């Protein structure tokens, strides 16, 4: 009988052990797992936060686009305001041409206006592209024609038919040139 009692005790221990472990596991899971309501509240909070951030970004994008448009229009306005004195000078020169017979004075006035205009372009970082005696460069020059100019002028610019200009480092008009061959 002792054997039977030992076996029964062992069976009872085996049955009690998993039951106790299972109860402990259930208790820890209940303690660790947030409730469904808490999770739904957290999801709603994050969705609201996401929606607000998307709206804020959309407002930022609209505002920056508006500022860019304003900047472009005011930049053009500034340049035109700086050109108005040049227009005034041309008007005075035109009036002077009708009132005077002194051609040299008119020429001198036109040269002064030209120098003033070149100075204005320099302020705007617009510069003429060098052509005289330069090597032909397709990044700055446009060949209008070629001309037999001897071996020493082969691949060089011989004549410029229209000046080219750069705004900073960007070519805004290619120089039209005659190239030696």
C-alpha positions as CSV (number, residue, x, y, z in Angstrom):
1,X,0.0,0.0,0.0
2,X,2.8,2.3,0.5
3,X,3.6,2.0,-3.1
4,X,0.1,3.0,-4.1
5,X,0.2,6.0,-1.7
6,X,3.4,7.2,-3.2
7,X,2.1,6.9,-6.7
8,X,-1.0,8.8,-5.7
9,X,1.0,11.5,-4.1
10,X,3.2,11.9,-7.1
11,X,0.1,12.1,-9.4
12,X,-1.4,14.7,-7.1
13,X,1.8,16.8,-7.2
14,X,2.0,16.5,-11.0
15,X,-1.6,17.6,-11.3
16,X,-1.2,20.5,-8.8
17,X,2.1,21.8,-10.3
18,X,0.8,22.6,-13.8
19,X,-2.4,24.0,-12.4
20,X,-0.4,26.4,-10.2
21,X,1.9,27.4,-13.0
22,X,-1.1,28.0,-15.3
23,X,-2.7,30.2,-12.7
24,X,0.5,32.2,-12.3
25,X,0.9,32.6,-16.1
26,X,-2.6,33.8,-16.4
27,X,-2.1,36.4,-13.6
28,X,1.1,37.7,-15.2
29,X,-0.5,37.9,-18.6
30,X,-3.4,39.9,-17.1
31,X,-1.1,42.2,-15.4
32,X,1.1,42.8,-18.5
33,X,-1.5,43.0,-21.2
34,X,-3.2,46.3,-21.4
35,X,-6.9,46.3,-21.8
36,X,-8.5,46.6,-25.2
37,X,-9.9,50.0,-24.3
38,X,-6.5,51.3,-23.4
39,X,-5.1,50.1,-26.7
40,X,-8.0,51.7,-28.7
41,X,-7.5,54.9,-26.8
42,X,-3.8,54.9,-27.7
43,X,-4.6,54.1,-31.4
44,X,-7.1,57.0,-31.5
45,X,-4.5,59.3,-29.9
46,X,-1.8,58.4,-32.5
47,X,-4.3,58.7,-35.4
48,X,-5.1,62.2,-34.2
49,X,-1.5,63.1,-33.8
50,X,-0.8,61.8,-37.3
51,X,-3.7,63.8,-38.8
52,X,-2.5,67.0,-37.1
53,X,1.0,66.5,-38.4
54,X,-0.2,65.9,-41.9
55,X,-2.3,69.1,-41.7
56,X,0.7,71.1,-40.3
57,X,2.9,69.8,-43.2
58,X,0.3,70.7,-45.8
59,X,0.1,74.3,-44.3
60,X,3.9,74.5,-44.3
61,X,4.0,73.4,-48.0
62,X,1.4,76.0,-49.0
63,X,3.1,78.8,-47.1
64,X,6.5,78.1,-48.6
65,X,5.1,77.9,-52.1
66,X,3.4,81.3,-51.6
67,X,6.7,82.8,-50.3
68,X,8.6,81.5,-53.3
69,X,6.1,83.1,-55.7
70,X,6.3,86.4,-53.8
71,X,10.1,86.2,-53.8
72,X,10.2,85.7,-57.5
73,X,7.9,88.6,-58.2
74,X,9.7,91.0,-55.8
75,X,13.1,90.0,-57.3
76,X,11.9,91.0,-60.7
77,X,10.5,94.2,-59.3
78,X,13.9,95.1,-57.7
79,X,15.7,94.6,-61.0
80,X,13.2,96.7,-62.9
81,X,13.5,99.5,-60.3
82,X,17.2,99.5,-60.8
83,X,16.7,99.7,-64.6
84,X,14.5,102.8,-64.5
85,X,17.4,105.3,-64.2
86,X,18.8,103.8,-67.4
87,X,15.5,104.4,-69.2
88,X,15.5,108.0,-67.9
89,X,19.1,108.4,-69.3
90,X,18.0,107.1,-72.7
91,X,15.0,109.5,-72.7
92,X,17.3,112.4,-71.9
93,X,19.7,111.3,-74.7
94,X,16.9,111.1,-77.2
95,X,15.7,114.6,-76.3
96,X,19.3,115.9,-76.5
97,X,19.7,114.3,-80.0
98,X,16.7,116.3,-81.3
99,X,17.9,119.6,-79.8
100,X,21.7,119.5,-80.7
101,X,23.8,119.2,-83.7
102,X,26.9,118.3,-81.8
103,X,27.3,114.6,-82.7
104,X,30.3,114.1,-80.4
105,X,28.3,115.1,-77.4
106,X,25.5,112.7,-78.3
107,X,28.1,109.9,-78.8
108,X,29.7,110.7,-75.4
109,X,26.2,110.6,-73.8
110,X,25.4,107.2,-75.3
111,X,28.8,105.8,-74.2
112,X,28.1,106.9,-70.6
113,X,24.7,105.2,-70.7
114,X,26.3,102.0,-72.1
115,X,28.9,102.1,-69.3
116,X,26.1,102.6,-66.7
117,X,24.2,99.7,-68.2
118,X,27.3,97.4,-68.1
119,X,27.8,98.5,-64.5
120,X,24.2,97.6,-63.7
121,X,24.7,94.1,-65.3
122,X,27.8,93.6,-63.2
123,X,25.8,94.3,-60.0
124,X,23.4,91.6,-61.1
125,X,26.3,89.2,-61.7
126,X,25.8,89.2,-65.5
127,X,29.0,89.1,-67.4
128,X,30.0,88.9,-71.1
129,X,31.6,85.7,-72.2
130,X,35.1,86.2,-73.5
131,X,35.6,85.4,-77.1
132,X,38.5,87.3,-78.7
133,X,41.3,84.8,-79.3
134,X,39.8,82.2,-77.0
135,X,39.7,78.5,-77.7
136,X,36.3,77.4,-79.1
137,X,34.2,76.1,-76.2
138,X,30.8,74.5,-76.9
139,X,29.8,75.2,-73.3
140,X,29.9,79.0,-73.9
141,X,30.1,79.5,-77.7
142,X,27.9,78.7,-80.6
143,X,29.7,78.4,-84.0
144,X,27.9,80.3,-86.7
145,X,30.4,79.4,-89.3
146,X,34.0,78.4,-89.8
147,X,36.7,80.3,-91.6
148,X,40.1,79.2,-93.0
149,X,42.5,81.1,-90.8
150,X,45.7,79.1,-90.8
151,X,47.1,76.5,-88.5
152,X,47.8,78.9,-85.6
153,X,44.1,79.9,-85.4
154,X,42.6,76.4,-85.8
155,X,39.9,75.8,-83.1
156,X,40.1,79.4,-81.9
157,X,37.4,82.1,-82.0
158,X,38.2,84.5,-84.9
159,X,35.2,86.8,-84.7
160,X,32.1,87.3,-82.5
161,X,28.9,88.1,-84.2
162,X,26.8,88.3,-81.0
163,X,28.0,88.6,-77.4
164,X,27.1,85.9,-75.0
165,X,26.3,86.4,-71.3
166,X,26.5,84.4,-68.1
167,X,24.5,84.9,-65.0
168,X,26.9,83.7,-62.3
169,X,28.3,80.5,-63.8
170,X,25.2,79.7,-65.9
171,X,25.2,80.7,-69.6
172,X,22.0,82.7,-70.3
173,X,23.0,83.4,-73.9
174,X,25.7,81.6,-75.9
175,X,28.2,83.8,-77.8
176,X,27.7,83.4,-81.6
177,X,31.2,83.1,-83.1
178,X,33.2,82.4,-86.2
179,X,35.7,79.6,-85.6
180,X,39.0,79.1,-87.4
181,X,39.7,75.8,-89.2
